[in-house]
């Protein structure tokens, strides 16, 4: 199986990461960007996409 960027979600938002964690969604890996900010990488699933949509709606 070959993965592409469209199969992954790169999360740079701590509040969104906490929501994903609260829903029991585990990240694939985490790391630091060049500017030393934390990022979490998730498999992009329907559930992850729905949580992202809800998060964006709440910010509007």
CHARMM internal coordinates of N, CA and C (Angstrom, degrees):
IC EDIT
DIST 1 N 1 CA 1.4533
DIST 1 CA 1 C 1.5224
ANGL 1 N 1 CA 1 C 109.01
DIST 1 C 2 N 1.2998
ANGL 1 CA 1 C 2 N 115.90
DIHE 1 N 1 CA 1 C 2 N 128.82
DIST 2 N 2 CA 1.4608
ANGL 1 C 2 N 2 CA 121.12
DIHE 1 CA 1 C 2 N 2 CA 179.57
DIST 2 CA 2 C 1.5264
ANGL 2 N 2 CA 2 C 109.54
DIHE 1 C 2 N 2 CA 2 C -105.29
DIST 2 C 3 N 1.3198
ANGL 2 CA 2 C 3 N 116.24
DIHE 2 N 2 CA 2 C 3 N 131.29
DIST 3 N 3 CA 1.4584
ANGL 2 C 3 N 3 CA 121.80
DIHE 2 CA 2 C 3 N 3 CA 179.35
DIST 3 CA 3 C 1.5170
ANGL 3 N 3 CA 3 C 110.56
DIHE 2 C 3 N 3 CA 3 C -99.10
DIST 3 C 4 N 1.3226
ANGL 3 CA 3 C 4 N 115.14
DIHE 3 N 3 CA 3 C 4 N 147.90
DIST 4 N 4 CA 1.4616
ANGL 3 C 4 N 4 CA 120.25
DIHE 3 CA 3 C 4 N 4 CA 173.34
DIST 4 CA 4 C 1.5259
ANGL 4 N 4 CA 4 C 107.90
DIHE 3 C 4 N 4 CA 4 C -126.63
DIST 4 C 5 N 1.3189
ANGL 4 CA 4 C 5 N 117.17
DIHE 4 N 4 CA 4 C 5 N 174.28
DIST 5 N 5 CA 1.4635
ANGL 4 C 5 N 5 CA 121.33
DIHE 4 CA 4 C 5 N 5 CA 179.69
DIST 5 CA 5 C 1.5247
ANGL 5 N 5 CA 5 C 111.94
DIHE 4 C 5 N 5 CA 5 C -59.54
DIST 5 C 6 N 1.3234
ANGL 5 CA 5 C 6 N 117.31
DIHE 5 N 5 CA 5 C 6 N -29.32
DIST 6 N 6 CA 1.4654
ANGL 5 C 6 N 6 CA 119.59
DIHE 5 CA 5 C 6 N 6 CA -179.44
DIST 6 CA 6 C 1.5235
ANGL 6 N 6 CA 6 C 111.94
DIHE 5 C 6 N 6 CA 6 C -70.92
DIST 6 C 7 N 1.3232
ANGL 6 CA 6 C 7 N 117.96
DIHE 6 N 6 CA 6 C 7 N -16.47
DIST 7 N 7 CA 1.4628
ANGL 6 C 7 N 7 CA 122.20
DIHE 6 CA 6 C 7 N 7 CA 177.99
DIST 7 CA 7 C 1.5228
ANGL 7 N 7 CA 7 C 112.04
DIHE 6 C 7 N 7 CA 7 C -85.07
DIST 7 C 8 N 1.3270
ANGL 7 CA 7 C 8 N 116.68
DIHE 7 N 7 CA 7 C 8 N -8.91
DIST 8 N 8 CA 1.4591
ANGL 7 C 8 N 8 CA 121.44
DIHE 7 CA 7 C 8 N 8 CA -175.00
DIST 8 CA 8 C 1.5206
ANGL 8 N 8 CA 8 C 110.89
DIHE 7 C 8 N 8 CA 8 C -120.97
DIST 8 C 9 N 1.3324
ANGL 8 CA 8 C 9 N 115.03
DIHE 8 N 8 CA 8 C 9 N 153.51
DIST 9 N 9 CA 1.4571
ANGL 8 C 9 N 9 CA 121.40
DIHE 8 CA 8 C 9 N 9 CA 173.94
DIST 9 CA 9 C 1.5187
ANGL 9 N 9 CA 9 C 107.47
DIHE 8 C 9 N 9 CA 9 C -120.70
DIST 9 C 10 N 1.3250
ANGL 9 CA 9 C 10 N 116.59
DIHE 9 N 9 CA 9 C 10 N 122.76
DIST 10 N 10 CA 1.4582
ANGL 9 C 10 N 10 CA 122.90
DIHE 9 CA 9 C 10 N 10 CA 179.80
DIST 10 CA 10 C 1.5247
ANGL 10 N 10 CA 10 C 107.50
DIHE 9 C 10 N 10 CA 10 C -97.00
DIST 10 C 11 N 1.3092
ANGL 10 CA 10 C 11 N 116.74
DIHE 10 N 10 CA 10 C 11 N 110.52
DIST 11 N 11 CA 1.4613
ANGL 10 C 11 N 11 CA 122.03
DIHE 10 CA 10 C 11 N 11 CA -174.93
DIST 11 CA 11 C 1.5230
ANGL 11 N 11 CA 11 C 109.97
DIHE 10 C 11 N 11 CA 11 C -101.39
DIST 11 C 12 N 1.3303
ANGL 11 CA 11 C 12 N 115.60
DIHE 11 N 11 CA 11 C 12 N 120.01
DIST 12 N 12 CA 1.4653
ANGL 11 C 12 N 12 CA 121.75
DIHE 11 CA 11 C 12 N 12 CA 178.33
DIST 12 CA 12 C 1.5300
ANGL 12 N 12 CA 12 C 111.21
DIHE 11 C 12 N 12 CA 12 C -110.40
DIST 12 C 13 N 1.3219
ANGL 12 CA 12 C 13 N 117.10
DIHE 12 N 12 CA 12 C 13 N 1.54
DIST 13 N 13 CA 1.4630
ANGL 12 C 13 N 13 CA 123.74
DIHE 12 CA 12 C 13 N 13 CA -174.08
DIST 13 CA 13 C 1.5290
ANGL 13 N 13 CA 13 C 109.49
DIHE 12 C 13 N 13 CA 13 C -104.15
DIST 13 C 14 N 1.3420
ANGL 13 CA 13 C 14 N 116.67
DIHE 13 N 13 CA 13 C 14 N 115.26
DIST 14 N 14 CA 1.4573
ANGL 13 C 14 N 14 CA 120.84
DIHE 13 CA 13 C 14 N 14 CA -176.68
DIST 14 CA 14 C 1.5310
ANGL 14 N 14 CA 14 C 111.54
DIHE 13 C 14 N 14 CA 14 C -62.82
DIST 14 C 15 N 1.3362
ANGL 14 CA 14 C 15 N 117.66
DIHE 14 N 14 CA 14 C 15 N -39.40
DIST 15 N 15 CA 1.4679
ANGL 14 C 15 N 15 CA 120.77
DIHE 14 CA 14 C 15 N 15 CA 179.58
DIST 15 CA 15 C 1.5274
ANGL 15 N 15 CA 15 C 110.92
DIHE 14 C 15 N 15 CA 15 C -63.48
DIST 15 C 16 N 1.3181
ANGL 15 CA 15 C 16 N 117.11
DIHE 15 N 15 CA 15 C 16 N -42.18
DIST 16 N 16 CA 1.4635
ANGL 15 C 16 N 16 CA 120.87
DIHE 15 CA 15 C 16 N 16 CA 178.03
DIST 16 CA 16 C 1.5215
ANGL 16 N 16 CA 16 C 110.40
DIHE 15 C 16 N 16 CA 16 C -66.89
DIST 16 C 17 N 1.3054
ANGL 16 CA 16 C 17 N 117.34
DIHE 16 N 16 CA 16 C 17 N -39.30
DIST 17 N 17 CA 1.4657
ANGL 16 C 17 N 17 CA 120.80
DIHE 16 CA 16 C 17 N 17 CA 177.79
DIST 17 CA 17 C 1.5252
ANGL 17 N 17 CA 17 C 110.33
DIHE 16 C 17 N 17 CA 17 C -60.47
DIST 17 C 18 N 1.3338
ANGL 17 CA 17 C 18 N 117.34
DIHE 17 N 17 CA 17 C 18 N -40.35
DIST 18 N 18 CA 1.4717
ANGL 17 C 18 N 18 CA 120.66
DIHE 17 CA 17 C 18 N 18 CA 178.80
DIST 18 CA 18 C 1.5310
ANGL 18 N 18 CA 18 C 110.64
DIHE 17 C 18 N 18 CA 18 C -65.09
DIST 18 C 19 N 1.3347
ANGL 18 CA 18 C 19 N 117.65
DIHE 18 N 18 CA 18 C 19 N -37.34
DIST 19 N 19 CA 1.4669
ANGL 18 C 19 N 19 CA 120.72
DIHE 18 CA 18 C 19 N 19 CA 178.00
DIST 19 CA 19 C 1.5262
ANGL 19 N 19 CA 19 C 110.73
DIHE 18 C 19 N 19 CA 19 C -65.29
DIST 19 C 20 N 1.3190
ANGL 19 CA 19 C 20 N 115.99
DIHE 19 N 19 CA 19 C 20 N -43.44
DIST 20 N 20 CA 1.4641
ANGL 19 C 20 N 20 CA 119.70
DIHE 19 CA 19 C 20 N 20 CA 178.14
DIST 20 CA 20 C 1.5287
ANGL 20 N 20 CA 20 C 110.30
DIHE 19 C 20 N 20 CA 20 C -61.82
DIST 20 C 21 N 1.3162
ANGL 20 CA 20 C 21 N 116.57
DIHE 20 N 20 CA 20 C 21 N -43.43
DIST 21 N 21 CA 1.4680
ANGL 20 C 21 N 21 CA 121.59
DIHE 20 CA 20 C 21 N 21 CA 179.19
DIST 21 CA 21 C 1.5260
ANGL 21 N 21 CA 21 C 110.79
DIHE 20 C 21 N 21 CA 21 C -62.91
DIST 21 C 22 N 1.3328
ANGL 21 CA 21 C 22 N 117.11
DIHE 21 N 21 CA 21 C 22 N -42.54
DIST 22 N 22 CA 1.4654
ANGL 21 C 22 N 22 CA 121.60
DIHE 21 CA 21 C 22 N 22 CA -179.94
DIST 22 CA 22 C 1.5247
ANGL 22 N 22 CA 22 C 111.85
DIHE 21 C 22 N 22 CA 22 C -62.47
DIST 22 C 23 N 1.3282
ANGL 22 CA 22 C 23 N 116.39
DIHE 22 N 22 CA 22 C 23 N -29.46
DIST 23 N 23 CA 1.4674
ANGL 22 C 23 N 23 CA 121.22
DIHE 22 CA 22 C 23 N 23 CA 178.17
DIST 23 CA 23 C 1.5333
ANGL 23 N 23 CA 23 C 111.92
DIHE 22 C 23 N 23 CA 23 C -84.84
DIST 23 C 24 N 1.3274
ANGL 23 CA 23 C 24 N 116.82
DIHE 23 N 23 CA 23 C 24 N 2.67
DIST 24 N 24 CA 1.4618
ANGL 23 C 24 N 24 CA 120.81
DIHE 23 CA 23 C 24 N 24 CA 177.33
DIST 24 CA 24 C 1.5127
ANGL 24 N 24 CA 24 C 114.49
DIHE 23 C 24 N 24 CA 24 C 82.85
DIST 24 C 25 N 1.3142
ANGL 24 CA 24 C 25 N 116.89
DIHE 24 N 24 CA 24 C 25 N 15.45
DIST 25 N 25 CA 1.4656
ANGL 24 C 25 N 25 CA 120.70
DIHE 24 CA 24 C 25 N 25 CA -179.91
DIST 25 CA 25 C 1.5193
ANGL 25 N 25 CA 25 C 108.26
DIHE 24 C 25 N 25 CA 25 C -91.15
DIST 25 C 26 N 1.3122
ANGL 25 CA 25 C 26 N 115.29
DIHE 25 N 25 CA 25 C 26 N 124.39
DIST 26 N 26 CA 1.4600
ANGL 25 C 26 N 26 CA 120.54
DIHE 25 CA 25 C 26 N 26 CA -177.02
DIST 26 CA 26 C 1.5226
ANGL 26 N 26 CA 26 C 110.13
DIHE 25 C 26 N 26 CA 26 C -97.92
DIST 26 C 27 N 1.3162
ANGL 26 CA 26 C 27 N 115.63
DIHE 26 N 26 CA 26 C 27 N 142.01
DIST 27 N 27 CA 1.4610
ANGL 26 C 27 N 27 CA 119.55
DIHE 26 CA 26 C 27 N 27 CA 177.47
DIST 27 CA 27 C 1.5213
ANGL 27 N 27 CA 27 C 109.68
DIHE 26 C 27 N 27 CA 27 C -77.35
DIST 27 C 28 N 1.3369
ANGL 27 CA 27 C 28 N 115.78
DIHE 27 N 27 CA 27 C 28 N 155.77
DIST 28 N 28 CA 1.4595
ANGL 27 C 28 N 28 CA 121.72
DIHE 27 CA 27 C 28 N 28 CA 178.26
DIST 28 CA 28 C 1.5201
ANGL 28 N 28 CA 28 C 109.11
DIHE 27 C 28 N 28 CA 28 C -76.92
DIST 28 C 29 N 1.3174
ANGL 28 CA 28 C 29 N 115.68
DIHE 28 N 28 CA 28 C 29 N -47.04
DIST 29 N 29 CA 1.4635
ANGL 28 C 29 N 29 CA 120.91
DIHE 28 CA 28 C 29 N 29 CA 173.42
DIST 29 CA 29 C 1.5189
ANGL 29 N 29 CA 29 C 109.46
DIHE 28 C 29 N 29 CA 29 C -159.11
DIST 29 C 30 N 1.3079
ANGL 29 CA 29 C 30 N 114.62
DIHE 29 N 29 CA 29 C 30 N 165.77
DIST 30 N 30 CA 1.4543
ANGL 29 C 30 N 30 CA 121.46
DIHE 29 CA 29 C 30 N 30 CA 179.87
DIST 30 CA 30 C 1.5185
ANGL 30 N 30 CA 30 C 108.15
DIHE 29 C 30 N 30 CA 30 C -131.66
DIST 30 C 31 N 1.3026
ANGL 30 CA 30 C 31 N 115.26
DIHE 30 N 30 CA 30 C 31 N 158.57
DIST 31 N 31 CA 1.4598
ANGL 30 C 31 N 31 CA 119.22
DIHE 30 CA 30 C 31 N 31 CA -179.89
DIST 31 CA 31 C 1.5117
ANGL 31 N 31 CA 31 C 110.63
DIHE 30 C 31 N 31 CA 31 C -166.76
DIST 31 C 32 N 1.3098
ANGL 31 CA 31 C 32 N 114.95
DIHE 31 N 31 CA 31 C 32 N -174.16
DIST 32 N 32 CA 1.4540
ANGL 31 C 32 N 32 CA 121.69
DIHE 31 CA 31 C 32 N 32 CA 178.49
DIST 32 CA 32 C 1.5210
ANGL 32 N 32 CA 32 C 109.31
DIHE 31 C 32 N 32 CA 32 C -112.72
DIST 32 C 33 N 1.3253
ANGL 32 CA 32 C 33 N 115.19
DIHE 32 N 32 CA 32 C 33 N 140.82
DIST 33 N 33 CA 1.4558
ANGL 32 C 33 N 33 CA 120.08
DIHE 32 CA 32 C 33 N 33 CA 175.37
DIST 33 CA 33 C 1.5295
ANGL 33 N 33 CA 33 C 108.74
DIHE 32 C 33 N 33 CA 33 C -78.13
DIST 33 C 34 N 1.3181
ANGL 33 CA 33 C 34 N 116.54
DIHE 33 N 33 CA 33 C 34 N 177.06
DIST 34 N 34 CA 1.4698
ANGL 33 C 34 N 34 CA 120.37
DIHE 33 CA 33 C 34 N 34 CA 177.42
DIST 34 CA 34 C 1.5235
ANGL 34 N 34 CA 34 C 112.26
DIHE 33 C 34 N 34 CA 34 C -61.80
DIST 34 C 35 N 1.3403
ANGL 34 CA 34 C 35 N 116.26
DIHE 34 N 34 CA 34 C 35 N -26.41
DIST 35 N 35 CA 1.4677
ANGL 34 C 35 N 35 CA 119.94
DIHE 34 CA 34 C 35 N 35 CA 178.52
DIST 35 CA 35 C 1.5332
ANGL 35 N 35 CA 35 C 111.67
DIHE 34 C 35 N 35 CA 35 C -92.32
DIST 35 C 36 N 1.3204
ANGL 35 CA 35 C 36 N 115.60
DIHE 35 N 35 CA 35 C 36 N 12.80
DIST 36 N 36 CA 1.4682
ANGL 35 C 36 N 36 CA 124.02
DIHE 35 CA 35 C 36 N 36 CA 175.87
DIST 36 CA 36 C 1.5253
ANGL 36 N 36 CA 36 C 113.88
DIHE 35 C 36 N 36 CA 36 C 65.62
DIST 36 C 37 N 1.3300
ANGL 36 CA 36 C 37 N 117.02
DIHE 36 N 36 CA 36 C 37 N 29.61
DIST 37 N 37 CA 1.4561
ANGL 36 C 37 N 37 CA 120.48
DIHE 36 CA 36 C 37 N 37 CA 171.43
DIST 37 CA 37 C 1.5225
ANGL 37 N 37 CA 37 C 108.52
DIHE 36 C 37 N 37 CA 37 C -98.17
DIST 37 C 38 N 1.3160
ANGL 37 CA 37 C 38 N 116.14
DIHE 37 N 37 CA 37 C 38 N 146.77
DIST 38 N 38 CA 1.4646
ANGL 37 C 38 N 38 CA 121.73
DIHE 37 CA 37 C 38 N 38 CA -177.39
DIST 38 CA 38 C 1.5204
ANGL 38 N 38 CA 38 C 110.34
DIHE 37 C 38 N 38 CA 38 C -74.06
DIST 38 C 39 N 1.3210
ANGL 38 CA 38 C 39 N 116.35
DIHE 38 N 38 CA 38 C 39 N 143.10
DIST 39 N 39 CA 1.4550
ANGL 38 C 39 N 39 CA 122.43
DIHE 38 CA 38 C 39 N 39 CA 172.73
DIST 39 CA 39 C 1.5191
ANGL 39 N 39 CA 39 C 108.59
DIHE 38 C 39 N 39 CA 39 C -135.51
DIST 39 C 40 N 1.3302
ANGL 39 CA 39 C 40 N 115.11
DIHE 39 N 39 CA 39 C 40 N 148.46
DIST 40 N 40 CA 1.4521
ANGL 39 C 40 N 40 CA 121.54
DIHE 39 CA 39 C 40 N 40 CA 178.15
DIST 40 CA 40 C 1.5167
ANGL 40 N 40 CA 40 C 107.19
DIHE 39 C 40 N 40 CA 40 C -122.84
DIST 40 C 41 N 1.3237
ANGL 40 CA 40 C 41 N 116.88
DIHE 40 N 40 CA 40 C 41 N 138.93
DIST 41 N 41 CA 1.4600
ANGL 40 C 41 N 41 CA 121.21
DIHE 40 CA 40 C 41 N 41 CA -178.94
DIST 41 CA 41 C 1.5231
ANGL 41 N 41 CA 41 C 107.95
DIHE 40 C 41 N 41 CA 41 C -114.91
DIST 41 C 42 N 1.3294
ANGL 41 CA 41 C 42 N 115.22
DIHE 41 N 41 CA 41 C 42 N 127.85
DIST 42 N 42 CA 1.4576
ANGL 41 C 42 N 42 CA 122.85
DIHE 41 CA 41 C 42 N 42 CA -178.91
DIST 42 CA 42 C 1.5182
ANGL 42 N 42 CA 42 C 109.52
DIHE 41 C 42 N 42 CA 42 C -120.70
DIST 42 C 43 N 1.3471
ANGL 42 CA 42 C 43 N 116.24
DIHE 42 N 42 CA 42 C 43 N 153.66
DIST 43 N 43 CA 1.4502
ANGL 42 C 43 N 43 CA 119.24
DIHE 42 CA 42 C 43 N 43 CA 166.87
DIST 43 CA 43 C 1.5216
ANGL 43 N 43 CA 43 C 106.72
DIHE 42 C 43 N 43 CA 43 C -70.36
DIST 43 C 44 N 1.3230
ANGL 43 CA 43 C 44 N 117.04
DIHE 43 N 43 CA 43 C 44 N 135.65
DIST 44 N 44 CA 1.4645
ANGL 43 C 44 N 44 CA 121.30
DIHE 43 CA 43 C 44 N 44 CA -179.19
DIST 44 CA 44 C 1.5307
ANGL 44 N 44 CA 44 C 107.91
DIHE 43 C 44 N 44 CA 44 C -82.99
DIST 44 C 45 N 1.3190
ANGL 44 CA 44 C 45 N 115.35
DIHE 44 N 44 CA 44 C 45 N 109.35
DIST 45 N 45 CA 1.4610
ANGL 44 C 45 N 45 CA 122.29
DIHE 44 CA 44 C 45 N 45 CA 178.72
DIST 45 CA 45 C 1.5246
ANGL 45 N 45 CA 45 C 108.67
DIHE 44 C 45 N 45 CA 45 C -118.85
DIST 45 C 46 N 1.3254
ANGL 45 CA 45 C 46 N 116.35
DIHE 45 N 45 CA 45 C 46 N 171.49
DIST 46 N 46 CA 1.4619
ANGL 45 C 46 N 46 CA 119.92
DIHE 45 CA 45 C 46 N 46 CA 176.58
DIST 46 CA 46 C 1.5270
ANGL 46 N 46 CA 46 C 110.30
DIHE 45 C 46 N 46 CA 46 C -59.59
DIST 46 C 47 N 1.3361
ANGL 46 CA 46 C 47 N 116.91
DIHE 46 N 46 CA 46 C 47 N -39.72
DIST 47 N 47 CA 1.4663
ANGL 46 C 47 N 47 CA 120.68
DIHE 46 CA 46 C 47 N 47 CA -179.94
DIST 47 CA 47 C 1.5295
ANGL 47 N 47 CA 47 C 111.21
DIHE 46 C 47 N 47 CA 47 C -65.21
DIST 47 C 48 N 1.3175
ANGL 47 CA 47 C 48 N 117.11
DIHE 47 N 47 CA 47 C 48 N -43.51
DIST 48 N 48 CA 1.4684
ANGL 47 C 48 N 48 CA 120.87
DIHE 47 CA 47 C 48 N 48 CA 177.57
DIST 48 CA 48 C 1.5257
ANGL 48 N 48 CA 48 C 109.70
DIHE 47 C 48 N 48 CA 48 C -62.44
DIST 48 C 49 N 1.3148
ANGL 48 CA 48 C 49 N 117.58
DIHE 48 N 48 CA 48 C 49 N -45.09
DIST 49 N 49 CA 1.4671
ANGL 48 C 49 N 49 CA 121.13
DIHE 48 CA 48 C 49 N 49 CA 179.17
DIST 49 CA 49 C 1.5253
ANGL 49 N 49 CA 49 C 111.67
DIHE 48 C 49 N 49 CA 49 C -59.54
DIST 49 C 50 N 1.3321
ANGL 49 CA 49 C 50 N 117.38
DIHE 49 N 49 CA 49 C 50 N -40.13
DIST 50 N 50 CA 1.4636
ANGL 49 C 50 N 50 CA 121.06
DIHE 49 CA 49 C 50 N 50 CA 179.94
DIST 50 CA 50 C 1.5283
ANGL 50 N 50 CA 50 C 111.08
DIHE 49 C 50 N 50 CA 50 C -66.09
DIST 50 C 51 N 1.3137
ANGL 50 CA 50 C 51 N 117.86
DIHE 50 N 50 CA 50 C 51 N -41.57
DIST 51 N 51 CA 1.4644
ANGL 50 C 51 N 51 CA 121.37
DIHE 50 CA 50 C 51 N 51 CA 178.35
DIST 51 CA 51 C 1.5259
ANGL 51 N 51 CA 51 C 110.19
DIHE 50 C 51 N 51 CA 51 C -64.50
DIST 51 C 52 N 1.3204
ANGL 51 CA 51 C 52 N 117.13
DIHE 51 N 51 CA 51 C 52 N -38.95
DIST 52 N 52 CA 1.4708
ANGL 51 C 52 N 52 CA 120.98
DIHE 51 CA 51 C 52 N 52 CA 177.28
DIST 52 CA 52 C 1.5303
ANGL 52 N 52 CA 52 C 109.59
DIHE 51 C 52 N 52 CA 52 C -62.07
DIST 52 C 53 N 1.3357
ANGL 52 CA 52 C 53 N 117.28
DIHE 52 N 52 CA 52 C 53 N -46.61
DIST 53 N 53 CA 1.4694
ANGL 52 C 53 N 53 CA 121.06
DIHE 52 CA 52 C 53 N 53 CA 179.66
DIST 53 CA 53 C 1.5246
ANGL 53 N 53 CA 53 C 111.22
DIHE 52 C 53 N 53 CA 53 C -58.73
DIST 53 C 54 N 1.3331
ANGL 53 CA 53 C 54 N 116.73
DIHE 53 N 53 CA 53 C 54 N -45.14
DIST 54 N 54 CA 1.4678
ANGL 53 C 54 N 54 CA 120.74
DIHE 53 CA 53 C 54 N 54 CA 179.14
DIST 54 CA 54 C 1.5253
ANGL 54 N 54 CA 54 C 110.75
DIHE 53 C 54 N 54 CA 54 C -62.68
DIST 54 C 55 N 1.3114
ANGL 54 CA 54 C 55 N 117.03
DIHE 54 N 54 CA 54 C 55 N -40.72
DIST 55 N 55 CA 1.4666
ANGL 54 C 55 N 55 CA 121.90
DIHE 54 CA 54 C 55 N 55 CA -179.65
DIST 55 CA 55 C 1.5347
ANGL 55 N 55 CA 55 C 110.59
DIHE 54 C 55 N 55 CA 55 C -63.77
DIST 55 C 56 N 1.3145
ANGL 55 CA 55 C 56 N 116.59
DIHE 55 N 55 CA 55 C 56 N -43.65
DIST 56 N 56 CA 1.4673
ANGL 55 C 56 N 56 CA 120.94
DIHE 55 CA 55 C 56 N 56 CA -179.79
DIST 56 CA 56 C 1.5288
ANGL 56 N 56 CA 56 C 110.20
DIHE 55 C 56 N 56 CA 56 C -65.38
DIST 56 C 57 N 1.3424
ANGL 56 CA 56 C 57 N 117.55
DIHE 56 N 56 CA 56 C 57 N -40.30
DIST 57 N 57 CA 1.4686
ANGL 56 C 57 N 57 CA 120.94
DIHE 56 CA 56 C 57 N 57 CA 178.20
DIST 57 CA 57 C 1.5198
ANGL 57 N 57 CA 57 C 111.11
DIHE 56 C 57 N 57 CA 57 C -60.98
DIST 57 C 58 N 1.3213
ANGL 57 CA 57 C 58 N 117.05
DIHE 57 N 57 CA 57 C 58 N -39.75
DIST 58 N 58 CA 1.4638
ANGL 57 C 58 N 58 CA 121.10
DIHE 57 CA 57 C 58 N 58 CA -179.03
DIST 58 CA 58 C 1.5202
ANGL 58 N 58 CA 58 C 111.78
DIHE 57 C 58 N 58 CA 58 C -67.53
DIST 58 C 59 N 1.3273
ANGL 58 CA 58 C 59 N 117.39
DIHE 58 N 58 CA 58 C 59 N -28.14
DIST 59 N 59 CA 1.4632
ANGL 58 C 59 N 59 CA 121.01
DIHE 58 CA 58 C 59 N 59 CA -179.50
DIST 59 CA 59 C 1.5200
ANGL 59 N 59 CA 59 C 112.30
DIHE 58 C 59 N 59 CA 59 C -78.13
DIST 59 C 60 N 1.3392
ANGL 59 CA 59 C 60 N 117.18
DIHE 59 N 59 CA 59 C 60 N -22.91
DIST 60 N 60 CA 1.4790
ANGL 59 C 60 N 60 CA 120.67
DIHE 59 CA 59 C 60 N 60 CA -178.19
DIST 60 CA 60 C 1.4936
ANGL 60 N 60 CA 60 C 112.75
DIHE 59 C 60 N 60 CA 60 C -71.84
END
COOR INIT
IC SEED 1 N 1 CA 1 C
IC BUILD
